[in-house]
Amino acid sequence: MANHKSAAKRARQTEKRTERNRFYRTRLKNISRSVREAVVSGDANAANEALKVANKSFHSFVSKGFLKKETASRRVSRLAKLVNSLSVAA
């Protein structure tokens, strides 16, 4: 337990941030998974729609400070590469 007022406040802030980061981390994984599942199913339209959602979401996470800009770009790029491989295979 915190002995100082400031330490107690830091503990409360850490708790809030942990909860918020857990939400974003889970959301990030689910969005990525939806793109990958659409690619595996072979549905190009669903994959493109999921990729659009992923792109928008990842970059909104950047503005919230959850991801760095380069990290979001790299992840979106890798997902786009998967979606493009679907259209090349067809």
mmCIF file as gemmi writes it, N, C-alpha and C atoms, coordinates in Angstrom:
data_model
loop_
_atom_site.group_PDB
_atom_site.id
_atom_site.type_symbol
_atom_site.label_atom_id
_atom_site.label_alt_id
_atom_site.label_comp_id
_atom_site.label_asym_id
_atom_site.label_entity_id
_atom_site.label_seq_id
_atom_site.pdbx_PDB_ins_code
_atom_site.Cartn_x
_atom_site.Cartn_y
_atom_site.Cartn_z
_atom_site.occupancy
_atom_site.B_iso_or_equiv
_atom_site.pdbx_formal_charge
_atom_site.auth_seq_id
_atom_site.auth_asym_id
_atom_site.pdbx_PDB_model_num
ATOM 1 N N . MET Axp A 1 ? 0.839 -1.192 0 1 0 ? 1 A 1
ATOM 2 C CA . MET Axp A 1 ? 0 0 0 1 0 ? 1 A 1
ATOM 3 C C . MET Axp A 1 ? 0.872 1.239 0 1 0 ? 1 A 1
ATOM 4 N N . ALA Axp A 2 ? 0.436 2.264 -0.679 1 0 ? 2 A 1
ATOM 5 C CA . ALA Axp A 2 ? 1.215 3.49 -0.814 1 0 ? 2 A 1
ATOM 6 C C . ALA Axp A 2 ? 1.266 4.265 0.502 1 0 ? 2 A 1
ATOM 7 N N . ASN Axp A 3 ? 2.421 4.844 0.791 1 0 ? 3 A 1
ATOM 8 C CA . ASN Axp A 3 ? 2.6 5.612 2.014 1 0 ? 3 A 1
ATOM 9 C C . ASN Axp A 3 ? 2.403 7.109 1.806 1 0 ? 3 A 1
ATOM 10 N N . HIS Axp A 4 ? 2.446 7.558 0.562 1 0 ? 4 A 1
ATOM 11 C CA . HIS Axp A 4 ? 2.315 8.989 0.265 1 0 ? 4 A 1
ATOM 12 C C . HIS Axp A 4 ? 1.12 9.211 -0.649 1 0 ? 4 A 1
ATOM 13 N N . LYS Axp A 5 ? 0.615 10.419 -0.584 1 0 ? 5 A 1
ATOM 14 C CA . LYS Axp A 5 ? -0.516 10.791 -1.433 1 0 ? 5 A 1
ATOM 15 C C . LYS Axp A 5 ? -0.152 10.62 -2.913 1 0 ? 5 A 1
ATOM 16 N N . SER Axp A 6 ? 1.052 11.076 -3.255 1 0 ? 6 A 1
ATOM 17 C CA . SER Axp A 6 ? 1.479 11.01 -4.655 1 0 ? 6 A 1
ATOM 18 C C . SER Axp A 6 ? 1.635 9.556 -5.112 1 0 ? 6 A 1
ATOM 19 N N . ALA Axp A 7 ? 2.114 8.694 -4.223 1 0 ? 7 A 1
ATOM 20 C CA . ALA Axp A 7 ? 2.276 7.283 -4.571 1 0 ? 7 A 1
ATOM 21 C C . ALA Axp A 7 ? 0.91 6.616 -4.775 1 0 ? 7 A 1
ATOM 22 N N . ALA Axp A 8 ? -0.055 7.021 -3.972 1 0 ? 8 A 1
ATOM 23 C CA . ALA Axp A 8 ? -1.41 6.472 -4.124 1 0 ? 8 A 1
ATOM 24 C C . ALA Axp A 8 ? -2.001 6.902 -5.46 1 0 ? 8 A 1
ATOM 25 N N . LYS Axp A 9 ? -1.762 8.151 -5.822 1 0 ? 9 A 1
ATOM 26 C CA . LYS Axp A 9 ? -2.259 8.654 -7.11 1 0 ? 9 A 1
ATOM 27 C C . LYS Axp A 9 ? -1.605 7.902 -8.262 1 0 ? 9 A 1
ATOM 28 N N . ARG Axp A 10 ? -0.308 7.678 -8.167 1 0 ? 10 A 1
ATOM 29 C CA . ARG Axp A 10 ? 0.4 6.947 -9.22 1 0 ? 10 A 1
ATOM 30 C C . ARG Axp A 10 ? -0.173 5.535 -9.36 1 0 ? 10 A 1
ATOM 31 N N . ALA Axp A 11 ? -0.486 4.924 -8.235 1 0 ? 11 A 1
ATOM 32 C CA . ALA Axp A 11 ? -1.053 3.575 -8.275 1 0 ? 11 A 1
ATOM 33 C C . ALA Axp A 11 ? -2.407 3.591 -8.979 1 0 ? 11 A 1
ATOM 34 N N . ARG Axp A 12 ? -3.237 4.607 -8.695 1 0 ? 12 A 1
ATOM 35 C CA . ARG Axp A 12 ? -4.539 4.712 -9.36 1 0 ? 12 A 1
ATOM 36 C C . ARG Axp A 12 ? -4.364 4.928 -10.86 1 0 ? 12 A 1
ATOM 37 N N . GLN Axp A 13 ? -3.428 5.789 -11.228 1 0 ? 13 A 1
ATOM 38 C CA . GLN Axp A 13 ? -3.187 6.064 -12.646 1 0 ? 13 A 1
ATOM 39 C C . GLN Axp A 13 ? -2.689 4.821 -13.378 1 0 ? 13 A 1
ATOM 40 N N . THR Axp A 14 ? -1.802 4.084 -12.733 1 0 ? 14 A 1
ATOM 41 C CA . THR Axp A 14 ? -1.271 2.857 -13.331 1 0 ? 14 A 1
ATOM 42 C C . THR Axp A 14 ? -2.384 1.847 -13.559 1 0 ? 14 A 1
ATOM 43 N N . GLU Axp A 15 ? -3.292 1.752 -12.598 1 0 ? 15 A 1
ATOM 44 C CA . GLU Axp A 15 ? -4.42 0.841 -12.733 1 0 ? 15 A 1
ATOM 45 C C . GLU Axp A 15 ? -5.283 1.205 -13.943 1 0 ? 15 A 1
ATOM 46 N N . LYS Axp A 16 ? -5.565 2.487 -14.1 1 0 ? 16 A 1
ATOM 47 C CA . LYS Axp A 16 ? -6.372 2.954 -15.235 1 0 ? 16 A 1
ATOM 48 C C . LYS Axp A 16 ? -5.668 2.676 -16.549 1 0 ? 16 A 1
ATOM 49 N N . ARG Axp A 17 ? -4.388 2.992 -16.606 1 0 ? 17 A 1
ATOM 50 C CA . ARG Axp A 17 ? -3.622 2.797 -17.842 1 0 ? 17 A 1
ATOM 51 C C . ARG Axp A 17 ? -3.537 1.322 -18.204 1 0 ? 17 A 1
ATOM 52 N N . THR Axp A 18 ? -3.347 0.469 -17.194 1 0 ? 18 A 1
ATOM 53 C CA . THR Axp A 18 ? -3.267 -0.967 -17.439 1 0 ? 18 A 1
ATOM 54 C C . THR Axp A 18 ? -4.556 -1.477 -18.062 1 0 ? 18 A 1
ATOM 55 N N . GLU Axp A 19 ? -5.675 -1.043 -17.508 1 0 ? 19 A 1
ATOM 56 C CA . GLU Axp A 19 ? -6.978 -1.457 -18.029 1 0 ? 19 A 1
ATOM 57 C C . GLU Axp A 19 ? -7.172 -0.973 -19.468 1 0 ? 19 A 1
ATOM 58 N N . ARG Axp A 20 ? -6.815 0.29 -19.719 1 0 ? 20 A 1
ATOM 59 C CA . ARG Axp A 20 ? -6.956 0.865 -21.054 1 0 ? 20 A 1
ATOM 60 C C . ARG Axp A 20 ? -6.063 0.147 -22.047 1 0 ? 20 A 1
ATOM 61 N N . ASN Axp A 21 ? -4.812 -0.128 -21.66 1 0 ? 21 A 1
ATOM 62 C CA . ASN Axp A 21 ? -3.881 -0.812 -22.554 1 0 ? 21 A 1
ATOM 63 C C . ASN Axp A 21 ? -4.33 -2.232 -22.839 1 0 ? 21 A 1
ATOM 64 N N . ARG Axp A 22 ? -4.921 -2.881 -21.844 1 0 ? 22 A 1
ATOM 65 C CA . ARG Axp A 22 ? -5.43 -4.243 -22.053 1 0 ? 22 A 1
ATOM 66 C C . ARG Axp A 22 ? -6.533 -4.23 -23.114 1 0 ? 22 A 1
ATOM 67 N N . PHE Axp A 23 ? -7.409 -3.233 -23.029 1 0 ? 23 A 1
ATOM 68 C CA . PHE Axp A 23 ? -8.484 -3.092 -24.013 1 0 ? 23 A 1
ATOM 69 C C . PHE Axp A 23 ? -7.91 -2.912 -25.419 1 0 ? 23 A 1
ATOM 70 N N . TYR Axp A 24 ? -6.95 -1.998 -25.57 1 0 ? 24 A 1
ATOM 71 C CA . TYR Axp A 24 ? -6.371 -1.739 -26.891 1 0 ? 24 A 1
ATOM 72 C C . TYR Axp A 24 ? -5.604 -2.944 -27.419 1 0 ? 24 A 1
ATOM 73 N N . ARG Axp A 25 ? -4.877 -3.625 -26.542 1 0 ? 25 A 1
ATOM 74 C CA . ARG Axp A 25 ? -4.098 -4.785 -26.973 1 0 ? 25 A 1
ATOM 75 C C . ARG Axp A 25 ? -5.024 -5.891 -27.489 1 0 ? 25 A 1
ATOM 76 N N . THR Axp A 26 ? -6.112 -6.131 -26.775 1 0 ? 26 A 1
ATOM 77 C CA . THR Axp A 26 ? -7.082 -7.137 -27.198 1 0 ? 26 A 1
ATOM 78 C C . THR Axp A 26 ? -7.721 -6.739 -28.521 1 0 ? 26 A 1
ATOM 79 N N . ARG Axp A 27 ? -8.102 -5.475 -28.633 1 0 ? 27 A 1
ATOM 80 C CA . ARG Axp A 27 ? -8.727 -4.965 -29.863 1 0 ? 27 A 1
ATOM 81 C C . ARG Axp A 27 ? -7.778 -5.131 -31.05 1 0 ? 27 A 1
ATOM 82 N N . LEU Axp A 28 ? -6.505 -4.823 -30.83 1 0 ? 28 A 1
ATOM 83 C CA . LEU Axp A 28 ? -5.481 -4.939 -31.859 1 0 ? 28 A 1
ATOM 84 C C . LEU Axp A 28 ? -5.37 -6.381 -32.363 1 0 ? 28 A 1
ATOM 85 N N . LYS Axp A 29 ? -5.341 -7.322 -31.438 1 0 ? 29 A 1
ATOM 86 C CA . LYS Axp A 29 ? -5.241 -8.734 -31.815 1 0 ? 29 A 1
ATOM 87 C C . LYS Axp A 29 ? -6.475 -9.195 -32.584 1 0 ? 29 A 1
ATOM 88 N N . ASN Axp A 30 ? -7.656 -8.763 -32.124 1 0 ? 30 A 1
ATOM 89 C CA . ASN Axp A 30 ? -8.891 -9.18 -32.792 1 0 ? 30 A 1
ATOM 90 C C . ASN Axp A 30 ? -8.988 -8.62 -34.203 1 0 ? 30 A 1
ATOM 91 N N . ILE Axp A 31 ? -8.574 -7.383 -34.391 1 0 ? 31 A 1
ATOM 92 C CA . ILE Axp A 31 ? -8.608 -6.765 -35.717 1 0 ? 31 A 1
ATOM 93 C C . ILE Axp A 31 ? -7.655 -7.505 -36.658 1 0 ? 31 A 1
ATOM 94 N N . SER Axp A 32 ? -6.456 -7.781 -36.18 1 0 ? 32 A 1
ATOM 95 C CA . SER Axp A 32 ? -5.475 -8.495 -37 1 0 ? 32 A 1
ATOM 96 C C . SER Axp A 32 ? -5.984 -9.888 -37.358 1 0 ? 32 A 1
ATOM 97 N N . ARG Axp A 33 ? -6.593 -10.543 -36.38 1 0 ? 33 A 1
ATOM 98 C CA . ARG Axp A 33 ? -7.102 -11.89 -36.613 1 0 ? 33 A 1
ATOM 99 C C . ARG Axp A 33 ? -8.218 -11.888 -37.65 1 0 ? 33 A 1
ATOM 100 N N . SER Axp A 34 ? -9.069 -10.866 -37.618 1 0 ? 34 A 1
ATOM 101 C CA . SER Axp A 34 ? -10.178 -10.825 -38.583 1 0 ? 34 A 1
ATOM 102 C C . SER Axp A 34 ? -9.653 -10.703 -40.016 1 0 ? 34 A 1
ATOM 103 N N . VAL Axp A 35 ? -8.57 -9.95 -40.202 1 0 ? 35 A 1
ATOM 104 C CA . VAL Axp A 35 ? -7.97 -9.829 -41.535 1 0 ? 35 A 1
ATOM 105 C C . VAL Axp A 35 ? -7.4 -11.185 -41.959 1 0 ? 35 A 1
ATOM 106 N N . ARG Axp A 36 ? -6.639 -11.823 -41.053 1 0 ? 36 A 1
ATOM 107 C CA . ARG Axp A 36 ? -6.033 -13.103 -41.388 1 0 ? 36 A 1
ATOM 108 C C . ARG Axp A 36 ? -7.074 -14.176 -41.681 1 0 ? 36 A 1
ATOM 109 N N . GLU Axp A 37 ? -8.158 -14.181 -40.915 1 0 ? 37 A 1
ATOM 110 C CA . GLU Axp A 37 ? -9.217 -15.171 -41.147 1 0 ? 37 A 1
ATOM 111 C C . GLU Axp A 37 ? -9.904 -14.957 -42.485 1 0 ? 37 A 1
ATOM 112 N N . ALA Axp A 38 ? -10.09 -13.679 -42.862 1 0 ? 38 A 1
ATOM 113 C CA . ALA Axp A 38 ? -10.701 -13.391 -44.159 1 0 ? 38 A 1
ATOM 114 C C . ALA Axp A 38 ? -9.796 -13.858 -45.29 1 0 ? 38 A 1
ATOM 115 N N . VAL Axp A 39 ? -8.487 -13.716 -45.112 1 0 ? 39 A 1
ATOM 116 C CA . VAL Axp A 39 ? -7.539 -14.166 -46.14 1 0 ? 39 A 1
ATOM 117 C C . VAL Axp A 39 ? -7.564 -15.69 -46.233 1 0 ? 39 A 1
ATOM 118 N N . VAL Axp A 40 ? -7.575 -16.36 -45.108 1 0 ? 40 A 1
ATOM 119 C CA . VAL Axp A 40 ? -7.587 -17.828 -45.097 1 0 ? 40 A 1
ATOM 120 C C . VAL Axp A 40 ? -8.866 -18.362 -45.735 1 0 ? 40 A 1
ATOM 121 N N . SER Axp A 41 ? -9.981 -17.684 -45.492 1 0 ? 41 A 1
ATOM 122 C CA . SER Axp A 41 ? -11.248 -18.135 -46.076 1 0 ? 41 A 1
ATOM 123 C C . SER Axp A 41 ? -11.291 -17.891 -47.589 1 0 ? 41 A 1
ATOM 124 N N . GLY Axp A 42 ? -10.419 -17.008 -48.075 1 0 ? 42 A 1
ATOM 125 C CA . GLY Axp A 42 ? -10.347 -16.758 -49.51 1 0 ? 42 A 1
ATOM 126 C C . GLY Axp A 42 ? -11.303 -15.688 -49.992 1 0 ? 42 A 1
ATOM 127 N N . ASP Axp A 43 ? -11.942 -14.985 -49.096 1 0 ? 43 A 1
ATOM 128 C CA . ASP Axp A 43 ? -12.901 -13.934 -49.45 1 0 ? 43 A 1
ATOM 129 C C . ASP Axp A 43 ? -12.169 -12.599 -49.598 1 0 ? 43 A 1
ATOM 130 N N . ALA Axp A 44 ? -11.927 -12.196 -50.843 1 0 ? 44 A 1
ATOM 131 C CA . ALA Axp A 44 ? -11.148 -10.981 -51.102 1 0 ? 44 A 1
ATOM 132 C C . ALA Axp A 44 ? -11.879 -9.724 -50.636 1 0 ? 44 A 1
ATOM 133 N N . ASN Axp A 45 ? -13.193 -9.673 -50.833 1 0 ? 45 A 1
ATOM 134 C CA . ASN Axp A 45 ? -13.949 -8.484 -50.414 1 0 ? 45 A 1
ATOM 135 C C . ASN Axp A 45 ? -13.925 -8.315 -48.9 1 0 ? 45 A 1
ATOM 136 N N . ALA Axp A 46 ? -14.131 -9.404 -48.18 1 0 ? 46 A 1
ATOM 137 C CA . ALA Axp A 46 ? -14.102 -9.347 -46.716 1 0 ? 46 A 1
ATOM 138 C C . ALA Axp A 46 ? -12.707 -8.979 -46.219 1 0 ? 46 A 1
ATOM 139 N N . ALA Axp A 47 ? -11.686 -9.499 -46.895 1 0 ? 47 A 1
ATOM 140 C CA . ALA Axp A 47 ? -10.309 -9.202 -46.506 1 0 ? 47 A 1
ATOM 141 C C . ALA Axp A 47 ? -9.996 -7.722 -46.707 1 0 ? 47 A 1
ATOM 142 N N . ASN Axp A 48 ? -10.452 -7.158 -47.829 1 0 ? 48 A 1
ATOM 143 C CA . ASN Axp A 48 ? -10.216 -5.732 -48.078 1 0 ? 48 A 1
ATOM 144 C C . ASN Axp A 48 ? -10.949 -4.852 -47.078 1 0 ? 48 A 1
ATOM 145 N N . GLU Axp A 49 ? -12.178 -5.218 -46.744 1 0 ? 49 A 1
ATOM 146 C CA . GLU Axp A 49 ? -12.939 -4.452 -45.748 1 0 ? 49 A 1
ATOM 147 C C . GLU Axp A 49 ? -12.274 -4.536 -44.377 1 0 ? 49 A 1
ATOM 148 N N . ALA Axp A 50 ? -11.821 -5.724 -44.006 1 0 ? 50 A 1
ATOM 149 C CA . ALA Axp A 50 ? -11.147 -5.897 -42.72 1 0 ? 50 A 1
ATOM 150 C C . ALA Axp A 50 ? -9.835 -5.121 -42.689 1 0 ? 50 A 1
ATOM 151 N N . LEU Axp A 51 ? -9.157 -5.061 -43.833 1 0 ? 51 A 1
ATOM 152 C CA . LEU Axp A 51 ? -7.911 -4.304 -43.912 1 0 ? 51 A 1
ATOM 153 C C . LEU Axp A 51 ? -8.167 -2.813 -43.738 1 0 ? 51 A 1
ATOM 154 N N . LYS Axp A 52 ? -9.258 -2.304 -44.311 1 0 ? 52 A 1
ATOM 155 C CA . LYS Axp A 52 ? -9.607 -0.893 -44.133 1 0 ? 52 A 1
ATOM 156 C C . LYS Axp A 52 ? -9.859 -0.577 -42.663 1 0 ? 52 A 1
ATOM 157 N N . VAL Axp A 53 ? -10.583 -1.463 -42 1 0 ? 53 A 1
ATOM 158 C CA . VAL Axp A 53 ? -10.859 -1.281 -40.572 1 0 ? 53 A 1
ATOM 159 C C . VAL Axp A 53 ? -9.556 -1.306 -39.777 1 0 ? 53 A 1
ATOM 160 N N . ALA Axp A 54 ? -8.672 -2.237 -40.131 1 0 ? 54 A 1
ATOM 161 C CA . ALA Axp A 54 ? -7.393 -2.36 -39.438 1 0 ? 54 A 1
ATOM 162 C C . ALA Axp A 54 ? -6.558 -1.104 -39.618 1 0 ? 54 A 1
ATOM 163 N N . ASN Axp A 55 ? -6.501 -0.594 -40.829 1 0 ? 55 A 1
ATOM 164 C CA . ASN Axp A 55 ? -5.709 0.598 -41.106 1 0 ? 55 A 1
ATOM 165 C C . ASN Axp A 55 ? -6.201 1.781 -40.275 1 0 ? 55 A 1
ATOM 166 N N . LYS Axp A 56 ? -7.5 1.991 -40.291 1 0 ? 56 A 1
ATOM 167 C CA . LYS Axp A 56 ? -8.081 3.104 -39.548 1 0 ? 56 A 1
ATOM 168 C C . LYS Axp A 56 ? -7.864 2.935 -38.041 1 0 ? 56 A 1
ATOM 169 N N . SER Axp A 57 ? -8.101 1.739 -37.544 1 0 ? 57 A 1
ATOM 170 C CA . SER Axp A 57 ? -7.974 1.489 -36.11 1 0 ? 57 A 1
ATOM 171 C C . SER Axp A 57 ? -6.535 1.623 -35.633 1 0 ? 57 A 1
ATOM 172 N N . PHE Axp A 58 ? -5.602 1.035 -36.36 1 0 ? 58 A 1
ATOM 173 C CA . PHE Axp A 58 ? -4.206 1.078 -35.946 1 0 ? 58 A 1
ATOM 174 C C . PHE Axp A 58 ? -3.712 2.514 -35.876 1 0 ? 58 A 1
ATOM 175 N N . HIS Axp A 59 ? -4.091 3.319 -36.86 1 0 ? 59 A 1
ATOM 176 C CA . HIS Axp A 59 ? -3.62 4.704 -36.846 1 0 ? 59 A 1
ATOM 177 C C . HIS Axp A 59 ? -4.352 5.55 -35.81 1 0 ? 59 A 1
ATOM 178 N N . SER Axp A 60 ? -5.557 5.155 -35.437 1 0 ? 60 A 1
ATOM 179 C CA . SER Axp A 60 ? -6.21 5.855 -34.333 1 0 ? 60 A 1
ATOM 180 C C . SER Axp A 60 ? -5.522 5.489 -33.016 1 0 ? 60 A 1
ATOM 181 N N . PHE Axp A 61 ? -4.997 4.271 -32.907 1 0 ? 61 A 1
ATOM 182 C CA . PHE Axp A 61 ? -4.245 3.88 -31.722 1 0 ? 61 A 1
ATOM 183 C C . PHE Axp A 61 ? -2.957 4.695 -31.616 1 0 ? 61 A 1
ATOM 184 N N . VAL Axp A 62 ? -2.403 5.097 -32.762 1 0 ? 62 A 1
ATOM 185 C CA . VAL Axp A 62 ? -1.216 5.947 -32.76 1 0 ? 62 A 1
ATOM 186 C C . VAL Axp A 62 ? -1.56 7.298 -32.139 1 0 ? 62 A 1
ATOM 187 N N . SER Axp A 63 ? -2.7 7.869 -32.537 1 0 ? 63 A 1
ATOM 188 C CA . SER Axp A 63 ? -3.073 9.184 -32.013 1 0 ? 63 A 1
ATOM 189 C C . SER Axp A 63 ? -3.384 9.126 -30.525 1 0 ? 63 A 1
ATOM 190 N N . LYS Axp A 64 ? -3.777 7.951 -30.032 1 0 ? 64 A 1
ATOM 191 C CA . LYS Axp A 64 ? -4.051 7.804 -28.61 1 0 ? 64 A 1
ATOM 192 C C . LYS Axp A 64 ? -2.781 7.49 -27.816 1 0 ? 64 A 1
ATOM 193 N N . GLY Axp A 65 ? -1.678 7.238 -28.524 1 0 ? 65 A 1
ATOM 194 C CA . GLY Axp A 65 ? -0.414 6.976 -27.849 1 0 ? 65 A 1
ATOM 195 C C . GLY Axp A 65 ? -0.197 5.52 -27.488 1 0 ? 65 A 1
ATOM 196 N N . PHE Axp A 66 ? -1.038 4.626 -27.976 1 0 ? 66 A 1
ATOM 197 C CA . PHE Axp A 66 ? -0.877 3.21 -27.659 1 0 ? 66 A 1
ATOM 198 C C . PHE Axp A 66 ? 0.192 2.563 -28.525 1 0 ? 66 A 1
ATOM 199 N N . LEU Axp A 67 ? 0.256 2.952 -29.792 1 0 ? 67 A 1
ATOM 200 C CA . LEU Axp A 67 ? 1.254 2.421 -30.723 1 0 ? 67 A 1
ATOM 201 C C . LEU Axp A 67 ? 2.115 3.556 -31.244 1 0 ? 67 A 1
ATOM 202 N N . LYS Axp A 68 ? 3.326 3.199 -31.649 1 0 ? 68 A 1
ATOM 203 C CA . LYS Axp A 68 ? 4.163 4.172 -32.357 1 0 ? 68 A 1
ATOM 204 C C . LYS Axp A 68 ? 3.772 4.145 -33.825 1 0 ? 68 A 1
ATOM 205 N N . LYS Axp A 69 ? 4.024 5.238 -34.491 1 0 ? 69 A 1
ATOM 206 C CA . LYS Axp A 69 ? 3.622 5.401 -35.892 1 0 ? 69 A 1
ATOM 207 C C . LYS Axp A 69 ? 4.224 4.307 -36.78 1 0 ? 69 A 1
ATOM 208 N N . GLU Axp A 70 ? 5.51 4.041 -36.602 1 0 ? 70 A 1
ATOM 209 C CA . GLU Axp A 70 ? 6.187 3.054 -37.435 1 0 ? 70 A 1
ATOM 210 C C . GLU Axp A 70 ? 5.653 1.647 -37.176 1 0 ? 70 A 1
ATOM 211 N N . THR Axp A 71 ? 5.295 1.365 -35.932 1 0 ? 71 A 1
ATOM 212 C CA . THR Axp A 71 ? 4.756 0.057 -35.579 1 0 ? 71 A 1
ATOM 213 C C . THR Axp A 71 ? 3.414 -0.168 -36.269 1 0 ? 71 A 1
ATOM 214 N N . ALA Axp A 72 ? 2.571 0.84 -36.218 1 0 ? 72 A 1
ATOM 215 C CA . ALA Axp A 72 ? 1.263 0.733 -36.876 1 0 ? 72 A 1
ATOM 216 C C . ALA Axp A 72 ? 1.44 0.542 -38.376 1 0 ? 72 A 1
ATOM 217 N N . SER Axp A 73 ? 2.335 1.314 -38.979 1 0 ? 73 A 1
ATOM 218 C CA . SER Axp A 73 ? 2.574 1.207 -40.418 1 0 ? 73 A 1
ATOM 219 C C . SER Axp A 73 ? 3.091 -0.176 -40.784 1 0 ? 73 A 1
ATOM 220 N N . ARG Axp A 74 ? 3.997 -0.695 -39.974 1 0 ? 74 A 1
ATOM 221 C CA . ARG Axp A 74 ? 4.561 -2.016 -40.248 1 0 ? 74 A 1
ATOM 222 C C . ARG Axp A 74 ? 3.488 -3.101 -40.169 1 0 ? 74 A 1
ATOM 223 N N . ARG Axp A 75 ? 2.649 -3.036 -39.147 1 0 ? 75 A 1
ATOM 224 C CA . ARG Axp A 75 ? 1.6 -4.045 -38.985 1 0 ? 75 A 1
ATOM 225 C C . ARG Axp A 75 ? 0.578 -3.974 -40.112 1 0 ? 75 A 1
ATOM 226 N N . VAL Axp A 76 ? 0.184 -2.761 -40.488 1 0 ? 76 A 1
ATOM 227 C CA . VAL Axp A 76 ? -0.773 -2.6 -41.586 1 0 ? 76 A 1
ATOM 228 C C . VAL Axp A 76 ? -0.147 -3.092 -42.886 1 0 ? 76 A 1
ATOM 229 N N . SER Axp A 77 ? 1.123 -2.8 -43.081 1 0 ? 77 A 1
ATOM 230 C CA . SER Axp A 77 ? 1.818 -3.218 -44.29 1 0 ? 77 A 1
ATOM 231 C C . SER Axp A 77 ? 1.849 -4.746 -44.403 1 0 ? 77 A 1
ATOM 232 N N . ARG Axp A 78 ? 2.105 -5.409 -43.3 1 0 ? 78 A 1
ATOM 233 C CA . ARG Axp A 78 ? 2.149 -6.873 -43.325 1 0 ? 78 A 1
ATOM 234 C C . ARG Axp A 78 ? 0.773 -7.465 -43.618 1 0 ? 78 A 1
ATOM 235 N N . LEU Axp A 79 ? -0.251 -6.847 -43.045 1 0 ? 79 A 1
ATOM 236 C CA . LEU Axp A 79 ? -1.614 -7.325 -43.323 1 0 ? 79 A 1
ATOM 237 C C . LEU Axp A 79 ? -1.981 -7.068 -44.786 1 0 ? 79 A 1
ATOM 238 N N . ALA Axp A 80 ? -1.57 -5.91 -45.303 1 0 ? 80 A 1
ATOM 239 C CA . ALA Axp A 80 ? -1.85 -5.58 -46.707 1 0 ? 80 A 1
ATOM 240 C C . ALA Axp A 80 ? -1.149 -6.565 -47.633 1 0 ? 80 A 1
ATOM 241 N N . LYS Axp A 81 ? 0.049 -6.958 -47.264 1 0 ? 81 A 1
ATOM 242 C CA . LYS Axp A 81 ? 0.802 -7.931 -48.049 1 0 ? 81 A 1
ATOM 243 C C . LYS Axp A 81 ? 0.047 -9.261 -48.12 1 0 ? 81 A 1
ATOM 244 N N . LEU Axp A 82 ? -0.548 -9.672 -46.993 1 0 ? 82 A 1
ATOM 245 C CA . LEU Axp A 82 ? -1.357 -10.896 -46.97 1 0 ? 82 A 1
ATOM 246 C C . LEU Axp A 82 ? -2.568 -10.776 -47.883 1 0 ? 82 A 1
ATOM 247 N N . VAL Axp A 83 ? -3.261 -9.639 -47.797 1 0 ? 83 A 1
ATOM 248 C CA . VAL Axp A 83 ? -4.457 -9.426 -48.604 1 0 ? 83 A 1
ATOM 249 C C . VAL Axp A 83 ? -4.089 -9.399 -50.089 1 0 ? 83 A 1
ATOM 250 N N . ASN Axp A 84 ? -2.966 -8.763 -50.415 1 0 ? 84 A 1
ATOM 251 C CA . ASN Axp A 84 ? -2.53 -8.706 -51.809 1 0 ? 84 A 1
ATOM 252 C C . ASN Axp A 84 ? -2.131 -10.078 -52.333 1 0 ? 84 A 1
ATOM 253 N N . SER Axp A 85 ? -1.578 -10.917 -51.477 1 0 ? 85 A 1
ATOM 254 C CA . SER Axp A 85 ? -1.202 -12.265 -51.911 1 0 ? 85 A 1
ATOM 255 C C . SER Axp A 85 ? -2.448 -13.06 -52.281 1 0 ? 85 A 1
ATOM 256 N N . LEU Axp A 86 ? -3.566 -12.731 -51.656 1 0 ? 86 A 1
ATOM 257 C CA . LEU Axp A 86 ? -4.841 -13.387 -51.976 1 0 ? 86 A 1
ATOM 258 C C . LEU Axp A 86 ? -5.26 -13.057 -53.41 1 0 ? 86 A 1
ATOM 259 N N . SER Axp A 87 ? -5.125 -11.791 -53.795 1 0 ? 87 A 1
ATOM 260 C CA . SER Axp A 87 ? -5.539 -11.393 -55.149 1 0 ? 87 A 1
ATOM 261 C C . SER Axp A 87 ? -4.56 -11.908 -56.199 1 0 ? 87 A 1
ATOM 262 N N . VAL Axp A 88 ? -3.287 -12.031 -55.849 1 0 ? 88 A 1
ATOM 263 C CA . VAL Axp A 88 ? -2.299 -12.558 -56.793 1 0 ? 88 A 1
ATOM 264 C C . VAL Axp A 88 ? -2.538 -14.04 -57.044 1 0 ? 88 A 1
ATOM 265 N N . ALA Axp A 89 ? -2.901 -14.764 -55.985 1 0 ? 89 A 1
ATOM 266 C CA . ALA Axp A 89 ? -3.151 -16.201 -56.097 1 0 ? 89 A 1
ATOM 267 C C . ALA Axp A 89 ? -4.374 -16.491 -56.979 1 0 ? 89 A 1
ATOM 268 N N . ALA Axp A 90 ? -5.34 -15.566 -56.971 1 0 ? 90 A 1
ATOM 269 C CA . ALA Axp A 90 ? -6.552 -15.771 -57.766 1 0 ? 90 A 1
ATOM 270 C C . ALA Axp A 90 ? -6.289 -15.428 -59.194 1 0 ? 90 A 1
